[in-house]
């Protein structure tokens, strides 16, 4: 059963000795995994409570606890945003509830973020760069997952195989994703520290400033495109471009040229992951929603391919008409060429066939297809 904010307030008093809540309210979170609330105590201080709904979610919070302990004061001081501090925990059976000290700022929807000022886009880009420039030892010393570029690609191929076994992924998407994952050039990147679960509900904003980042349950070394997938899924191209520009300027390493293409692929693939998660949990409504979103995406891709083919055919027809208009009105029935000297050699004629440029992998066009954004409750 879902816990109410008042119930979470009662649990928090056991986690933090002396805490005396006077008000409690719902706090946005991954609703399939956590119950969360914001608290106000008798001294006017604010707190946040996160209580897992099942053992796997509890394990994620315990991993975050380990991650946050790895953020030494020196590392925290260099970040342009605050990182959560855990004030206390309480264990109930197999589940552990965590209480966090309050952080300034509030969450904004992706629409509000993308409609924000250029300063806000700069802040988001700088925050992403700061995460990806964190020392790799932060992850390795905490014994957290670490993937090379090829290992990350292979992991996604394995996840694609798992999704395909559901029998509910449209063939268009299976082909598209398989071809993209087999394009080795697309997956050449320098692994970096990634947040792993970054989206608008984990971004705290105040006065066009990113004040804090939360939700550090999936920190790892991997593909920096992971942290851009939620932005690409917003379908706000100008905002994404602005964030990327500031990110590129702020990073110590030069980002690879395919970062946004991979981010777009990962945003699409998140729908398949949502389907697998929904089916594993036995949620029929979530499964139906995932199927609907996947079919919509497949239809959009098919429509985009059709438009691209029509545009290519129109361009070819126009070029043919131009060539015809440039030809003389009348041609002689027989063309006569001069006889070459006996000592001259006949010119050799090479093949002049035209190679088709059509590539049904569509990896170069991944970013142009709109993706239905996943809400926080729908993310794994």
LUMVEX-945271 format. One record per residue (C-alpha): x, y, z; residue in one letter. Coordinates in steps of 0.001 Angstrom, whole numbers, plus 524288, in hexadecimal, padded with zeros to 5 digits. Example, Ala and Ser with C-alpha at 12.3 -4.5 7.8 and 13.67 -1.06 7.14 Angstrom:
// residues 2
{lumlo {8300C 7EE6C 81E78} 'A'}
{lumlo {83566 7FBDC 81BE4} 'S'}
***
This chain:
// residues 380
{lumlo {80000 80000 80000} 'X'}
{lumlo {80435 80DD6 7FD3A} 'X'}
{lumlo {8085E 81575 80948} 'X'}
{lumlo {80260 822D3 80B88} 'X'}
{lumlo {80AB3 82ED3 80EC8} 'X'}
{lumlo {80608 82DF0 81CEC} 'X'}
{lumlo {80A7A 81FD1 81DD4} 'X'}
{lumlo {817AC 8237C 81822} 'X'}
{lumlo {818BF 82E7F 8221A} 'X'}
{lumlo {816CB 824A0 82CF4} 'X'}
{lumlo {8215D 81BDA 82744} 'X'}
{lumlo {82A9B 82782 8263B} 'X'}
{lumlo {829C5 82A0A 834D3} 'X'}
{lumlo {82FAA 81C9A 83705} 'X'}
{lumlo {83A81 81F4A 82D32} 'X'}
{lumlo {83E73 82CA8 83285} 'X'}
{lumlo {83E27 82DC4 84163} 'X'}
{lumlo {837EC 83A70 845DA} 'X'}
{lumlo {83109 83D06 838F7} 'X'}
{lumlo {8237F 84283 83BA0} 'X'}
{lumlo {81BE0 8443B 82EE5} 'X'}
{lumlo {8112C 84E7E 82E9E} 'X'}
{lumlo {80D4B 84D13 8203B} 'X'}
{lumlo {80EC1 842F7 8158D} 'X'}
{lumlo {80C0F 8431B 806EE} 'X'}
{lumlo {80DDD 83A1F 7FB40} 'X'}
{lumlo {81B11 83B2A 7F44D} 'X'}
{lumlo {81CB1 83763 7E5D8} 'X'}
{lumlo {82437 82ABB 7E3E0} 'X'}
{lumlo {824AA 81DFC 7DC46} 'X'}
{lumlo {81742 819FD 7E106} 'X'}
{lumlo {81885 80BD1 7DCEB} 'X'}
{lumlo {8245B 80A4A 7E5DD} 'X'}
{lumlo {82376 81458 7F0BC} 'X'}
{lumlo {81A3A 81B7E 7F9EB} 'X'}
{lumlo {81F71 82921 7FC9D} 'X'}
{lumlo {81B9F 834D2 804C7} 'X'}
{lumlo {820A1 8423F 80888} 'X'}
{lumlo {8204B 845A2 816FE} 'X'}
{lumlo {820A8 85222 81EEC} 'X'}
{lumlo {824F3 85116 82D29} 'X'}
{lumlo {8224D 85953 83924} 'X'}
{lumlo {82ECD 86125 836F0} 'X'}
{lumlo {82B1E 864C7 82909} 'X'}
{lumlo {834B3 85B4B 822D3} 'X'}
{lumlo {830CE 8533C 816EB} 'X'}
{lumlo {83384 844DC 81454} 'X'}
{lumlo {830EB 83AD2 809C3} 'X'}
{lumlo {82D03 82CB5 80C40} 'X'}
{lumlo {82E98 821C2 80234} 'X'}
{lumlo {828EA 81481 80579} 'X'}
{lumlo {82AC7 80908 7FC0F} 'X'}
{lumlo {81EFF 80130 7F7B6} 'X'}
{lumlo {82646 7F47E 7F51E} 'X'}
{lumlo {8339E 7EE57 7F810} 'X'}
{lumlo {839DE 7F23B 7EB09} 'X'}
{lumlo {83680 80080 7ED85} 'X'}
{lumlo {83C02 7FF45 7FB44} 'X'}
{lumlo {848BB 7FA1E 7F58D} 'X'}
{lumlo {84953 805F7 7EC98} 'X'}
{lumlo {84814 80F23 7F848} 'X'}
{lumlo {8529E 807C1 7FF98} 'X'}
{lumlo {85B56 8091E 7F397} 'X'}
{lumlo {85893 817B9 7F36E} 'X'}
{lumlo {85C66 81856 801CD} 'X'}
{lumlo {86988 81271 7FE21} 'X'}
{lumlo {86AD2 81BD1 7F2A1} 'X'}
{lumlo {86813 827D9 7FADC} 'X'}
{lumlo {87229 82392 804D2} 'X'}
{lumlo {87C12 82339 7F9A3} 'X'}
{lumlo {879B1 831B7 7F710} 'X'}
{lumlo {88459 836A9 80003} 'X'}
{lumlo {883D3 84503 8044D} 'X'}
{lumlo {88E76 84888 7FA7B} 'X'}
{lumlo {88688 842C6 7EF34} 'X'}
{lumlo {879E5 84930 7F3C3} 'X'}
{lumlo {880C3 8565B 7F485} 'X'}
{lumlo {88498 855C1 7E61F} 'X'}
{lumlo {876F8 852AA 7E11B} 'X'}
{lumlo {86E66 85DF0 7DC4B} 'X'}
{lumlo {862A3 857E1 7E335} 'X'}
{lumlo {85F90 85179 7F046} 'X'}
{lumlo {85F21 842D3 7F27D} 'X'}
{lumlo {8557F 83D03 7FC59} 'X'}
{lumlo {85950 83A3D 80A62} 'X'}
{lumlo {85302 82ECE 81174} 'X'}
{lumlo {84E77 83260 81F22} 'X'}
{lumlo {849E7 82502 8236D} 'X'}
{lumlo {84490 817AC 81FBA} 'X'}
{lumlo {83B19 80DDE 82559} 'X'}
{lumlo {8399E 7FFB1 8215C} 'X'}
{lumlo {82C63 7F8F1 820E4} 'X'}
{lumlo {82DD0 7EABA 81D28} 'X'}
{lumlo {83492 7E9FE 80FE9} 'X'}
{lumlo {8328B 7F881 80CF8} 'X'}
{lumlo {83A71 80446 81180} 'X'}
{lumlo {834B2 81204 811CD} 'X'}
{lumlo {83DD4 81DA7 81053} 'X'}
{lumlo {83C4E 82B93 81538} 'X'}
{lumlo {843C1 83667 80E3F} 'X'}
{lumlo {84704 8443C 81258} 'X'}
{lumlo {83F51 84E1B 80A59} 'X'}
{lumlo {84591 85498 7FE91} 'X'}
{lumlo {841C1 86197 7F899} 'X'}
{lumlo {83A53 86200 7EBD9} 'X'}
{lumlo {82EE6 85B1D 7E5A6} 'X'}
{lumlo {82CBD 85203 7DA29} 'X'}
{lumlo {827C2 8570C 7CD17} 'X'}
{lumlo {8210A 84FC6 7C225} 'X'}
{lumlo {828B7 84DA4 7B5AB} 'X'}
{lumlo {81FE9 857A0 7AF13} 'X'}
{lumlo {82338 861BC 7B97B} 'X'}
{lumlo {831AE 85EBD 7B874} 'X'}
{lumlo {831FA 85FCE 7A99D} 'X'}
{lumlo {82A74 86C9A 7AA2F} 'X'}
{lumlo {8341C 8723A 7B3EE} 'X'}
{lumlo {83E6A 87C88 7B1CA} 'X'}
{lumlo {84B87 87A57 7AAF4} 'X'}
{lumlo {85195 87B00 7B88B} 'X'}
{lumlo {849FD 86EEA 7BC95} 'X'}
{lumlo {84EAE 86758 7B096} 'X'}
{lumlo {85C8E 86B5F 7B420} 'X'}
{lumlo {85A8A 86662 7C201} 'X'}
{lumlo {85573 85939 7BD66} 'X'}
{lumlo {860D7 857BC 7B3F5} 'X'}
{lumlo {86AAF 85B35 7BE8A} 'X'}
{lumlo {86474 85191 7C805} 'X'}
{lumlo {86560 84685 7BE0F} 'X'}
{lumlo {87390 849F4 7BB32} 'X'}
{lumlo {876C9 849E9 7C9B7} 'X'}
{lumlo {8712A 83C2F 7CB3F} 'X'}
{lumlo {8787D 836CF 7BF8E} 'X'}
{lumlo {88544 83D0C 7C402} 'X'}
{lumlo {884A8 83695 7D167} 'X'}
{lumlo {89082 82DD5 7D401} 'X'}
{lumlo {88E77 81FC1 7CFDF} 'X'}
{lumlo {893C8 81B6E 7DD07} 'X'}
{lumlo {8874C 82079 7E350} 'X'}
{lumlo {88064 814EA 7DCF5} 'X'}
{lumlo {88B20 80AB8 7DD28} 'X'}
{lumlo {88E75 80CE2 7EB7F} 'X'}
{lumlo {88023 80AFF 7EEF3} 'X'}
{lumlo {87FDB 7FE47 7E71B} 'X'}
{lumlo {874F4 80364 7DE65} 'X'}
{lumlo {8727D 7FEC6 7D059} 'X'}
{lumlo {87C40 802AE 7C5E8} 'X'}
{lumlo {87ABC 80048 7B748} 'X'}
{lumlo {883BF 8028B 7ABD5} 'X'}
{lumlo {87DB1 80786 79F3B} 'X'}
{lumlo {87CC1 7F9E2 79977} 'X'}
{lumlo {877BA 7F3F8 7A62A} 'X'}
{lumlo {86D18 7FE50 7A6AF} 'X'}
{lumlo {86928 7FB6E 7989D} 'X'}
{lumlo {868E9 7ECCA 79B40} 'X'}
{lumlo {860A5 7EF1A 7A757} 'X'}
{lumlo {856A0 7F64D 79F20} 'X'}
{lumlo {856A8 7EB4C 7951A} 'X'}
{lumlo {853A9 7E1B6 7A00A} 'X'}
{lumlo {84897 7EA6B 7A4CC} 'X'}
{lumlo {84368 7EB19 796E7} 'X'}
{lumlo {84341 7DC3A 7962F} 'X'}
{lumlo {83BBF 7DBE6 7A2EF} 'X'}
{lumlo {831E8 7E5E6 79E00} 'X'}
{lumlo {8302B 7DE66 79145} 'X'}
{lumlo {82C09 7D231 798B7} 'X'}
{lumlo {81FC1 7D958 79D45} 'X'}
{lumlo {81A8D 7D8CC 78F5E} 'X'}
{lumlo {814EC 7E65B 7914D} 'X'}
{lumlo {81F73 7EECE 78ADF} 'X'}
{lumlo {81BCD 7F350 77D06} 'X'}
{lumlo {824BC 7ED9A 772A1} 'X'}
{lumlo {8283A 7FB4E 76DEA} 'X'}
{lumlo {82E23 7FE8D 77B22} 'X'}
{lumlo {83540 7F1A4 77CAE} 'X'}
{lumlo {83BF2 7F375 76F7C} 'X'}
{lumlo {83F06 801B8 77229} 'X'}
{lumlo {844FA 7FF30 77F8A} 'X'}
{lumlo {84C6A 7F318 77B4D} 'X'}
{lumlo {85292 7FA17 76FC0} 'X'}
{lumlo {85633 805BD 77848} 'X'}
{lumlo {85C5F 7FD03 782A0} 'X'}
{lumlo {86421 7F5D0 77838} 'X'}
{lumlo {86984 802B7 7730B} 'X'}
{lumlo {87645 80220 77AA0} 'X'}
{lumlo {87A4A 80FDF 7766C} 'X'}
{lumlo {86E69 81555 77D86} 'X'}
{lumlo {87340 80FB1 78A67} 'X'}
{lumlo {880F5 81525 78ACB} 'X'}
{lumlo {8814A 81DB9 796C4} 'X'}
{lumlo {889A4 8201D 7A2B9} 'X'}
{lumlo {88299 81A58 7AE8A} 'X'}
{lumlo {88011 823FB 7B97E} 'X'}
{lumlo {87912 824AC 7C679} 'X'}
{lumlo {86A76 82588 7C3B2} 'X'}
{lumlo {85F09 8284F 7CCB0} 'X'}
{lumlo {85762 81D50 7C641} 'X'}
{lumlo {849B6 821AB 7CA56} 'X'}
{lumlo {849A3 82FEF 7C68C} 'X'}
{lumlo {83CA6 83657 7C351} 'X'}
{lumlo {834FC 8427F 7C6D7} 'X'}
{lumlo {83039 83D2E 7D3FA} 'X'}
{lumlo {83E50 83BB0 7D89E} 'X'}
{lumlo {841E0 8499A 7D508} 'X'}
{lumlo {83FC7 85426 7DF5F} 'X'}
{lumlo {83EB8 861EC 7D9E3} 'X'}
{lumlo {83D8A 86F5D 7E007} 'X'}
{lumlo {83E30 87C73 7D8CA} 'X'}
{lumlo {84409 876A5 7CC53} 'X'}
{lumlo {84E54 86F94 7D459} 'X'}
{lumlo {84FFF 860EC 7D5D7} 'X'}
{lumlo {8510D 85FFB 7E49B} 'X'}
{lumlo {851B6 8514C 7E680} 'X'}
{lumlo {85146 843F6 7DFF0} 'X'}
{lumlo {84A85 83885 7E68C} 'X'}
{lumlo {847C0 82A39 7E382} 'X'}
{lumlo {855B0 824DD 7E3B0} 'X'}
{lumlo {85178 81693 7E3A5} 'X'}
{lumlo {8578A 812DE 7D67F} 'X'}
{lumlo {864E4 81979 7D68C} 'X'}
{lumlo {86E72 81232 7CDBC} 'X'}
{lumlo {878FE 81389 7C36F} 'X'}
{lumlo {8730C 812B0 7B5F6} 'X'}
{lumlo {86D9B 81A64 7AA97} 'X'}
{lumlo {86BA7 82907 7AD1B} 'X'}
{lumlo {86068 82867 7A34F} 'X'}
{lumlo {858B0 82188 7AE16} 'X'}
{lumlo {8571B 82E88 7B51A} 'X'}
{lumlo {8524A 83556 7A8B6} 'X'}
{lumlo {84778 82BB1 7A553} 'X'}
{lumlo {83D26 832C2 7AD77} 'X'}
{lumlo {8407B 83F90 7A693} 'X'}
{lumlo {83F69 839B9 79902} 'X'}
{lumlo {8326F 83370 79CAF} 'X'}
{lumlo {82D2D 840FD 79FAA} 'X'}
{lumlo {82D0C 843B5 790E3} 'X'}
{lumlo {83166 851BE 793BB} 'X'}
{lumlo {83C70 852C3 789E0} 'X'}
{lumlo {8407C 860C7 78CE0} 'X'}
{lumlo {84179 85E14 79B7C} 'X'}
{lumlo {8493C 85199 79936} 'X'}
{lumlo {8527C 858CA 79017} 'X'}
{lumlo {8547E 863BB 799F7} 'X'}
{lumlo {85755 85A18 7A4EB} 'X'}
{lumlo {860D0 85294 79C39} 'X'}
{lumlo {8681A 85EF7 7986C} 'X'}
{lumlo {86A42 862E1 7A6A3} 'X'}
{lumlo {86D7E 854DC 7AA38} 'X'}
{lumlo {877F8 8545B 79FA7} 'X'}
{lumlo {87DEC 8611E 7A453} 'X'}
{lumlo {87E25 85CBB 7B289} 'X'}
{lumlo {88397 84EF1 7B0D2} 'X'}
{lumlo {89201 84C29 7B220} 'X'}
{lumlo {89111 841D0 7A76F} 'X'}
{lumlo {88B54 84465 799FB} 'X'}
{lumlo {87E5E 83CF1 798B5} 'X'}
{lumlo {87D86 83332 78D91} 'X'}
{lumlo {875F5 836DA 78157} 'X'}
{lumlo {86BA0 82C3F 78311} 'X'}
{lumlo {8676C 82F85 790EA} 'X'}
{lumlo {859E9 834AB 78D6E} 'X'}
{lumlo {85746 829B5 783B8} 'X'}
{lumlo {859E4 81FAE 78E49} 'X'}
{lumlo {851C4 82785 797E1} 'X'}
{lumlo {8466F 8272F 78E40} 'X'}
{lumlo {847E4 81883 78CBC} 'X'}
{lumlo {8482A 816C1 79B86} 'X'}
{lumlo {83C02 81F3E 79CDF} 'X'}
{lumlo {834E7 81673 79348} 'X'}
{lumlo {839FE 80A0F 79997} 'X'}
{lumlo {83532 80EB2 7A6ED} 'X'}
{lumlo {82771 80B80 7A22D} 'X'}
{lumlo {82B6A 7FD4D 7A026} 'X'}
{lumlo {8319C 7FCFB 7ADA2} 'X'}
{lumlo {824FB 80272 7B339} 'X'}
{lumlo {81D68 7F795 7AC8D} 'X'}
{lumlo {8265A 7ECFE 7B1FF} 'X'}
{lumlo {82558 7F2CB 7BFA1} 'X'}
{lumlo {81689 7F3CD 7BEE2} 'X'}
{lumlo {8151B 7E5BB 7BA50} 'X'}
{lumlo {81E5B 7E0B9 7C4C5} 'X'}
{lumlo {8165E 7E7C7 7CF22} 'X'}
{lumlo {8099F 7E2B5 7C97A} 'X'}
{lumlo {803F6 7F070 7C79C} 'X'}
{lumlo {7FA25 7EEF4 7BC8F} 'X'}
{lumlo {7F727 7FD7E 7BB50} 'X'}
{lumlo {805A9 800FF 7BAC5} 'X'}
{lumlo {807DE 7F638 7B0C0} 'X'}
{lumlo {7FCD5 7FB40 7A83D} 'X'}
{lumlo {8020C 80921 7A946} 'X'}
{lumlo {80FB4 804A2 7A581} 'X'}
{lumlo {80A6A 7FD2E 799BD} 'X'}
{lumlo {802E0 80936 79569} 'X'}
{lumlo {80EC4 81215 79664} 'X'}
{lumlo {8174C 80855 78F0A} 'X'}
{lumlo {80D55 80735 7840F} 'X'}
{lumlo {80C3F 81609 78327} 'X'}
{lumlo {81B0B 816FE 78216} 'X'}
{lumlo {81B59 80C78 7778B} 'X'}
{lumlo {810A2 8136C 76FE3} 'X'}
{lumlo {8180A 82050 770DC} 'X'}
{lumlo {82476 819E6 76BC4} 'X'}
{lumlo {81D48 81371 7607B} 'X'}
{lumlo {8172A 8207F 75D03} 'X'}
{lumlo {82468 8273A 75D9B} 'X'}
{lumlo {82A4E 81CEB 75495} 'X'}
{lumlo {81EFF 81EBC 74B0F} 'X'}
{lumlo {820D7 82D85 74AEA} 'X'}
{lumlo {82F7A 82C16 748FF} 'X'}
{lumlo {82D6E 822D1 73D80} 'X'}
{lumlo {82381 82BFF 73758} 'X'}
{lumlo {82CD2 8377C 738F3} 'X'}
{lumlo {837E9 82FB4 732D7} 'X'}
{lumlo {82F54 82BAC 72766} 'X'}
{lumlo {82AC0 839BA 7256D} 'X'}
{lumlo {838D8 83E6F 7255B} 'X'}
{lumlo {83C77 833F4 71B7B} 'X'}
{lumlo {830F0 83788 712C3} 'X'}
{lumlo {83483 845ED 71368} 'X'}
{lumlo {8428F 842EC 70FCC} 'X'}
{lumlo {83DE9 83ACA 7042E} 'X'}
{lumlo {83552 845F3 6FF83} 'X'}
{lumlo {840C0 84F68 7006C} 'X'}
{lumlo {84957 8464B 6F890} 'X'}
{lumlo {83EB4 844FD 6EE47} 'X'}
{lumlo {83CC5 853B7 6ED4E} 'X'}
{lumlo {84B58 855B7 6EB2D} 'X'}
{lumlo {84BAC 84C14 6DF9A} 'X'}
{lumlo {84ACC 850D6 6D15E} 'X'}
{lumlo {83D29 85093 6CB81} 'X'}
{lumlo {8417A 84797 6C074} 'X'}
{lumlo {84C20 83D61 6C02B} 'X'}
{lumlo {85231 83766 6B403} 'X'}
{lumlo {84E2E 82970 6B178} 'X'}
{lumlo {85C75 82565 6B052} 'X'}
{lumlo {86800 82B5D 6B75F} 'X'}
{lumlo {8750C 82B30 6B02C} 'X'}
{lumlo {88216 82AD2 6B738} 'X'}
{lumlo {88FA5 82D1C 6B188} 'X'}
{lumlo {8979E 820FA 6AEDE} 'X'}
{lumlo {8A30C 820B0 6B865} 'X'}
{lumlo {8B0FE 81F75 6B3E0} 'X'}
{lumlo {8B5C4 8119E 6B299} 'X'}
{lumlo {8BFCF 813FA 6BD5C} 'X'}
{lumlo {8B624 8195D 6C72A} 'X'}
{lumlo {8B014 8107A 6D142} 'X'}
{lumlo {8A191 80F13 6D336} 'X'}
{lumlo {89CF5 81549 6DFB4} 'X'}
{lumlo {89891 80C0A 6EA21} 'X'}
{lumlo {88B0A 80DDD 6EF8A} 'X'}
{lumlo {888CB 80BA0 6FE0D} 'X'}
{lumlo {87C0F 80834 70466} 'X'}
{lumlo {8735F 813E6 70658} 'X'}
{lumlo {86862 80D55 70DEA} 'X'}
{lumlo {8626E 81522 718BF} 'X'}
{lumlo {862A0 80F0D 7263B} 'X'}
{lumlo {85634 81024 72E0C} 'X'}
{lumlo {85767 818A4 73A09} 'X'}
{lumlo {84B6D 81300 740BB} 'X'}
{lumlo {84EEA 80D05 74DD4} 'X'}
{lumlo {843D8 8069B 75538} 'X'}
{lumlo {84B70 806C7 761DD} 'X'}
{lumlo {846F1 814F5 76339} 'X'}
{lumlo {85137 81781 76D99} 'X'}
{lumlo {85496 82494 767AD} 'X'}
{lumlo {84691 8290F 76934} 'X'}
{lumlo {843E8 8240D 776D0} 'X'}
{lumlo {84329 83174 77CF7} 'X'}
{lumlo {83885 8368D 773FD} 'X'}
{lumlo {82E0C 82D3B 778CC} 'X'}
{lumlo {82585 831DD 78403} 'X'}
{lumlo {825D7 82929 78FFF} 'X'}
{lumlo {81AF5 82899 799FB} 'X'}
{lumlo {82185 82D4D 7A6A1} 'X'}
{lumlo {820EE 8240C 7B224} 'X'}
{lumlo {81C1D 829AE 7BEE2} 'X'}
{lumlo {82422 8275C 7CB0E} 'X'}
{lumlo {81B59 81C16 7CF13} 'X'}
{lumlo {81DF2 8153C 7C231} 'X'}
{lumlo {82CBA 81544 7C2DC} 'X'}
{lumlo {83464 809E1 7C7E8} 'X'}
***
